[in-house]
Amino acid sequence: MATGARAYHERTKHSPKSVREGSKRLDFDNKPTPYKVYTGLPTRSLADRIRPPQQPALSAVAEPTPNGSATRTRRPTLETVTTLNYDAAGITKELERRGHSLLFRAAATTGALYHVDLYLVCGDLESDARGDDGLAAGVYHFDPRTLSLDVVREGDYRGALAAASRDDAVADAPLSFVATSTWWRNAWKYDERAFRHAFWDSGTTLANLLAVAHALDYRAEIVTGFADRPVAELLGVDPEREAPLEIVPIGSGADISPSETADVEPIDPETEPLSPTEKQFPLIREAWSAGTLADGTEAESWRTGGPTAADPIGARDSGDGPRVSLEPVDHETASSRPLHETIRRRGSCREYERDSISVRKLSTVLDRSVRGVPMDVRRDAPDDSPLTFVDPYLIVNGVDGLASGSYRYRPGAGELERLRSGEFRQEAAHLALDQRLGGDAAVCIYFMTDLEAVVDGFGDRGYRAAQLEAALTAGRLYLATYAHRTLGGTGLTFYDDVVSDFFAPRAAGRTPMFLYTLGRPA
């Protein structure tokens, strides 16, 4: 019997006792490789195809809608495919530490274990380069080691993807990405919490993907409602080990007719072993199974049958605390660091100075990042409805012009509601699994949700959407943070119920989905 979202969330909560009693020694001899390596499949090199988007990062991350400009009718090319893959999941830097070479990817991921892979399903795509054949229709897997595509299937399978989702954006896209998680590659360190991390880490990856797609002037959004097993079969993956998480259609004008009888022959491509011994985690499999959808019809019903996004589940009515209006800079004054430079600069800060940051920089980071996520279950959300599933709460310990204390951020109004005054560095460190980073950060941002309301409204699959919305917003926070020369940021793990208690009574009935911290890096 599948373990539902609420039960899974309870069973994977961190507490001081569970962390103390559950600590384990990692078996580095059995550590899984951070890459999926096929044996025997043909490949297509993407070398020398990157076309870095020049749009400022703060502009790219601020776009909340899939459409953007009404002139957005360009069709993706081979160069588009290369740039999107590289800036979402490619290897962007190499560092030497203690005699070892460490390769870092474009997006942050828990434990640098890189368990999220990108696949693409496309029709024939042209090339921007003269005399090039472009990319033939097919199903491909992106290999960041070699900056190449593994040819999983040859032929046009967009109809199968459209049938599995029954989504107009997928049917209209010349190209769609599918993000997957390989459970063991994260569970090696984090055990059953890897199901949470699947959405945390795909969220930060897809935040990059959306920003780059919009910077290149393509229509792009995230589809969370689709039939899971048909998509897994299309990719040739076994959900017991690797499962599809989200679909991201790119571009428009394809007008593919979905067909429930699309001819998809079973495949089982061989891959190299991840590690000498691959362990199974039944709780992950049960949590995934609880939220699955059987076919495209059920996916369409799930997507359209839940509560309207005009009445967000995660938002609370305004309290009576003092209001503080934030002061984001305008687009003319804001940092103009290009998106591609920001992605390459982005890191995960390992040490903060306790120097204060400016209220204008905090205001700008929040203003550009905490906006509506272009997601299929949010399509009926009004423009002034920034978030549907989660609500941001802050601990401020080092912002010039802003009193230290706890706050709730109201994105639509551009203001903070003060909950309590005082410096909470010790508490912030404790909430973050007693990590010094939490206490040293200038600001800690917690995305909280009413899990009971989410599951009541959207079923067990709604848990995925809530985790994803929080992580996508955190991914935007990463980009907006590193667009500023003097700021750094990182995500941290937390004691779930202790966070809820800290923000009580304002956050009564809420549970944290993600914690992002920012400040001045040491």
ZAMARGU-4260 file (C-alpha; in steps of 0.2 Angstrom, whole numbers, plus 5000, padded with zeros to 4 digits):
<rodrens>
0) 5000/5000/5000 | 5007/5017/4995 | 5012/5029/5009 | 5002/5046/5006 | 5010/5063/5006
5) 5006/5067/5024 | 5012/5051/5031 | 5028/5052/5021 | 5031/5070/5026 | 5029/5065/5045
10) 5040/5050/5044 | 5054/5060/5035 | 5054/5075/5047 | 5070/5080/5055 | 5071/5084/5074
15) 5085/5086/5086 | 5082/5068/5092 | 5080/5060/5075 | 5096/5068/5068 | 5106/5063/5084
20) 5100/5045/5083 | 5100/5043/5065 | 5117/5049/5060 | 5127/5036/5050 | 5144/5034/5043
25) 5144/5036/5024 | 5151/5022/5014 | 5162/5031/5001 | 5167/5015/4993 | 5149/5013/4988
30) 5145/5031/4983 | 5135/5032/4967 | 5142/5041/4952 | 5134/5058/4949 | 5131/5053/4930
35) 5120/5041/4921 | 5131/5033/4908 | 5123/5023/4894 | 5133/5009/4885 | 5131/5006/4867
40) 5119/5021/4863 | 5124/5033/4849 | 5127/5051/4854 | 5126/5068/4847 | 5140/5081/4852
45) 5134/5098/4857 | 5152/5105/4858 | 5154/5124/4853 | 5135/5126/4852 | 5132/5137/4867
50) 5124/5154/4864 | 5125/5163/4881 | 5109/5174/4884 | 5114/5192/4887 | 5099/5197/4896
55) 5102/5203/4914 | 5099/5189/4927 | 5087/5200/4937 | 5076/5203/4922 | 5076/5184/4917
60) 5071/5178/4934 | 5058/5191/4936 | 5046/5184/4922 | 5032/5175/4930 | 5022/5170/4915
65) 5026/5157/4901 | 5022/5168/4887 | 5030/5185/4891 | 5031/5195/4875 | 5017/5193/4862
70) 5031/5191/4849 | 5037/5175/4857 | 5035/5164/4842 | 5053/5158/4838 | 5056/5139/4836
75) 5070/5131/4846 | 5086/5126/4837 | 5100/5114/4840 | 5109/5129/4848 | 5094/5132/4860
80) 5095/5114/4865 | 5113/5116/4869 | 5112/5132/4879 | 5097/5126/4889 | 5105/5110/4894
85) 5121/5118/4898 | 5114/5132/4909 | 5102/5121/4918 | 5112/5105/4921 | 5130/5107/4913
90) 5147/5107/4922 | 5151/5126/4924 | 5166/5126/4935 | 5180/5115/4941 | 5189/5117/4958
95) 5204/5109/4965 | 5202/5104/4984 | 5214/5093/4993 | 5222/5086/4977 | 5205/5081/4970
100) 5196/5090/4955 | 5178/5094/4959 | 5165/5097/4945 | 5151/5109/4949 | 5135/5110/4940
105) 5124/5125/4934 | 5111/5123/4948 | 5112/5119/4966 | 5108/5102/4972 | 5108/5093/4989
110) 5125/5086/4994 | 5132/5089/4976 | 5125/5072/4972 | 5117/5077/4955 | 5103/5065/4955
115) 5092/5075/4943 | 5094/5071/4924 | 5087/5080/4909 | 5079/5071/4894 | 5071/5080/4879
120) 5058/5075/4867 | 5058/5084/4850 | 5053/5085/4832 | 5066/5090/4819 | 5075/5105/4825
125) 5085/5116/4813 | 5102/5123/4817 | 5108/5141/4818 | 5124/5136/4810 | 5126/5136/4791
130) 5128/5119/4783 | 5123/5109/4799 | 5109/5096/4799 | 5102/5102/4815 | 5094/5089/4827
135) 5083/5075/4821 | 5067/5071/4830 | 5069/5059/4844 | 5071/5056/4863 | 5088/5061/4870
140) 5097/5061/4887 | 5109/5075/4891 | 5126/5069/4897 | 5135/5084/4906 | 5151/5075/4906
145) 5154/5076/4888 | 5141/5090/4883 | 5132/5078/4872 | 5115/5069/4869 | 5112/5051/4871
150) 5100/5045/4857 | 5087/5035/4867 | 5074/5034/4853 | 5074/5040/4835 | 5058/5047/4828
155) 5045/5060/4833 | 5037/5055/4850 | 5029/5071/4855 | 5012/5064/4852 | 5016/5051/4866
160) 5021/5065/4878 | 5006/5075/4873 | 4995/5060/4876 | 5002/5057/4893 | 4999/5074/4899
165) 4984/5080/4889 | 4991/5097/4891 | 4990/5110/4877 | 5007/5118/4880 | 5015/5101/4878
170) 5005/5097/4862 | 5011/5114/4855 | 5029/5113/4859 | 5042/5108/4846 | 5053/5103/4861
175) 5050/5097/4879 | 5062/5093/4893 | 5058/5079/4906 | 5067/5080/4922 | 5070/5064/4932
180) 5077/5058/4948 | 5088/5043/4951 | 5083/5039/4969 | 5099/5030/4974 | 5111/5044/4969
185) 5103/5055/4983 | 5097/5042/4995 | 5115/5035/4997 | 5117/5050/5009 | 5099/5056/5013
190) 5090/5040/5014 | 5071/5042/5012 | 5072/5061/5011 | 5078/5059/4994 | 5060/5060/4988
195) 5059/5078/4995 | 5076/5082/4987 | 5070/5076/4970 | 5058/5091/4969 | 5071/5103/4978
200) 5084/5099/4966 | 5073/5098/4950 | 5066/5115/4956 | 5083/5124/4956 | 5087/5115/4940
205) 5071/5121/4931 | 5073/5138/4938 | 5088/5140/4928 | 5080/5132/4913 | 5065/5144/4913
210) 5076/5159/4916 | 5087/5154/4901 | 5072/5150/4890 | 5063/5166/4894 | 5080/5176/4891
215) 5081/5168/4874 | 5063/5173/4871 | 5055/5156/4871 | 5038/5151/4878 | 5042/5140/4893
220) 5032/5133/4908 | 5032/5118/4919 | 5019/5104/4918 | 5017/5094/4934 | 5001/5084/4928
225) 5005/5069/4917 | 5004/5050/4917 | 5019/5044/4926 | 5022/5026/4919 | 5019/5030/4901
230) 5032/5044/4902 | 5044/5033/4911 | 5041/5020/4897 | 5044/5033/4884 | 5061/5037/4892
235) 5066/5019/4895 | 5068/5021/4914 | 5061/5010/4928 | 5052/5021/4941 | 5058/5009/4955
240) 5075/5017/4951 | 5073/5033/4941 | 5056/5042/4939 | 5050/5057/4929 | 5046/5072/4939
245) 5041/5087/4927 | 5039/5091/4909 | 5045/5108/4902 | 5038/5112/4885 | 5048/5125/4876
250) 5042/5136/4861 | 5026/5135/4852 | 5018/5131/4835 | 5020/5112/4834 | 5001/5108/4836
255) 5004/5089/4839 | 4988/5079/4841 | 4989/5068/4856 | 4986/5050/4853 | 4982/5038/4867
260) 4988/5024/4855 | 5005/5031/4851 | 5016/5017/4846 | 5029/5017/4860 | 5039/5000/4860
265) 5047/4995/4877 | 5065/4998/4878 | 5078/4995/4892 | 5094/5003/4887 | 5110/4997/4896
270) 5119/5008/4908 | 5134/5007/4919 | 5132/5003/4937 | 5129/5017/4949 | 5139/5009/4963
275) 5145/4992/4968 | 5129/4990/4978 | 5113/4999/4975 | 5101/5000/4990 | 5082/5001/4989
280) 5071/5013/4999 | 5053/5006/5000 | 5046/5023/5008 | 5052/5033/4992 | 5044/5020/4981
285) 5027/5021/4991 | 5027/5040/4992 | 5030/5041/4973 | 5017/5028/4969 | 5004/5038/4980
290) 5004/5053/4968 | 5005/5044/4952 | 4992/5047/4938 | 4987/5033/4926 | 4984/5041/4909
295) 4982/5058/4901 | 4963/5059/4905 | 4967/5057/4923 | 4981/5070/4922 | 4970/5083/4914
300) 4957/5080/4927 | 4969/5082/4941 | 4976/5098/4933 | 4959/5106/4931 | 4949/5098/4945
305) 4958/5106/4960 | 4955/5122/4969 | 4957/5138/4959 | 4974/5146/4960 | 4965/5163/4962
310) 4963/5157/4980 | 4980/5152/4985 | 4981/5137/4997 | 4998/5143/5005 | 4993/5161/5009
315) 4987/5167/5025 | 4976/5182/5028 | 4986/5198/5034 | 4990/5199/5052 | 4990/5214/5063
320) 5009/5216/5064 | 5018/5232/5059 | 5021/5233/5040 | 5038/5237/5032 | 5038/5243/5014
325) 5052/5236/5004 | 5063/5246/4992 | 5068/5236/4977 | 5078/5246/4964 | 5070/5249/4947
330) 5076/5239/4931 | 5087/5254/4925 | 5097/5254/4942 | 5097/5236/4945 | 5113/5225/4943
335) 5115/5221/4924 | 5126/5205/4927 | 5120/5194/4912 | 5111/5178/4916 | 5125/5167/4909
340) 5138/5175/4920 | 5127/5174/4935 | 5124/5155/4932 | 5143/5152/4931 | 5146/5163/4946
345) 5133/5155/4957 | 5139/5144/4971 | 5133/5137/4988 | 5140/5149/5001 | 5149/5139/5015
350) 5153/5153/5026 | 5145/5170/5029 | 5153/5186/5037 | 5141/5194/5050 | 5142/5210/5040
355) 5125/5217/5036 | 5118/5218/5018 | 5108/5233/5012 | 5089/5233/5013 | 5088/5238/4995
360) 5098/5222/4989 | 5086/5211/5000 | 5071/5220/4993 | 5077/5218/4975 | 5081/5199/4977
365) 5064/5196/4985 | 5055/5207/4972 | 5063/5198/4957 | 5062/5180/4964 | 5046/5178/4974
370) 5034/5179/4960 | 5021/5167/4952 | 5029/5151/4945 | 5024/5147/4927 | 5016/5130/4931
375) 5001/5121/4924 | 4991/5121/4940 | 4993/5140/4942 | 4986/5145/4925 | 4971/5153/4932
380) 4980/5163/4945 | 4979/5182/4943 | 4994/5192/4940 | 4995/5198/4958 | 4995/5181/4965
385) 5013/5177/4967 | 5013/5160/4975 | 5000/5146/4976 | 5006/5133/4988 | 5019/5141/4999
390) 5021/5157/5010 | 5038/5165/5014 | 5043/5168/5032 | 5060/5177/5036 | 5072/5178/5050
395) 5082/5195/5048 | 5098/5196/5058 | 5109/5208/5047 | 5100/5220/5036 | 5104/5239/5036
400) 5088/5249/5038 | 5078/5234/5044 | 5075/5229/5062 | 5081/5212/5066 | 5067/5200/5070
405) 5055/5188/5062 | 5044/5192/5047 | 5031/5186/5035 | 5034/5192/5017 | 5019/5198/5007
410) 5025/5198/4989 | 5009/5205/4981 | 5010/5221/4993 | 5029/5221/4992 | 5030/5222/5011
415) 5035/5213/5027 | 5024/5210/5041 | 5034/5210/5057 | 5030/5196/5069 | 5043/5198/5083
420) 5057/5210/5086 | 5075/5204/5091 | 5091/5196/5086 | 5088/5177/5083 | 5105/5171/5077
425) 5106/5157/5089 | 5088/5152/5085 | 5092/5153/5066 | 5107/5142/5068 | 5097/5129/5078
430) 5082/5129/5066 | 5095/5125/5052 | 5100/5108/5060 | 5112/5117/5072 | 5122/5123/5057
435) 5132/5139/5060 | 5128/5145/5042 | 5110/5148/5048 | 5115/5159/5062 | 5128/5169/5052
440) 5117/5173/5037 | 5109/5190/5036 | 5093/5183/5031 | 5084/5165/5032 | 5069/5163/5021
445) 5057/5148/5025 | 5044/5143/5013 | 5029/5136/5023 | 5014/5127/5017 | 4997/5120/5024
450) 5001/5102/5019 | 4983/5096/5024 | 4975/5109/5013 | 4986/5105/4999 | 4983/5086/5000
455) 4964/5089/5002 | 4964/5100/4987 | 4976/5092/4975 | 4978/5074/4982 | 4995/5066/4986
460) 5002/5074/4970 | 4999/5091/4977 | 5014/5088/4989 | 5025/5087/4974 | 5018/5104/4967
465) 5021/5112/4984 | 5039/5106/4986 | 5042/5111/4968 | 5035/5129/4970 | 5046/5132/4985
470) 5062/5125/4976 | 5058/5135/4960 | 5057/5151/4970 | 5073/5146/4979 | 5081/5143/4963
475) 5077/5161/4957 | 5083/5167/4974 | 5100/5159/4970 | 5101/5168/4953 | 5095/5185/4960
480) 5107/5183/4974 | 5122/5180/4964 | 5118/5193/4951 | 5124/5205/4965 | 5143/5205/4967
485) 5143/5206/4986 | 5130/5193/4990 | 5130/5174/4992 | 5117/5161/4997 | 5113/5143/5000
490) 5099/5131/5004 | 5100/5122/5021 | 5091/5108/5029 | 5080/5111/5045 | 5071/5104/5060
495) 5053/5104/5053 | 5042/5106/5068 | 5055/5117/5077 | 5053/5129/5062 | 5034/5129/5063
500) 5035/5132/5082 | 5047/5146/5080 | 5034/5156/5068 | 5019/5151/5079 | 5006/5157/5081
505) 5007/5166/5064 | 5012/5150/5055 | 5001/5138/5065 | 4997/5123/5054 | 5011/5126/5042
510) 5026/5115/5039 | 5042/5121/5030 | 5046/5115/5012 | 5063/5124/5009 | 5075/5135/5018
515) 5086/5148/5008 | 5099/5159/5017 | 5108/5174/5010 | 5121/5186/5016 | 5139/5192/5013
520) 5150/5178/5009 | 5167/5176/5019
</rodrens>
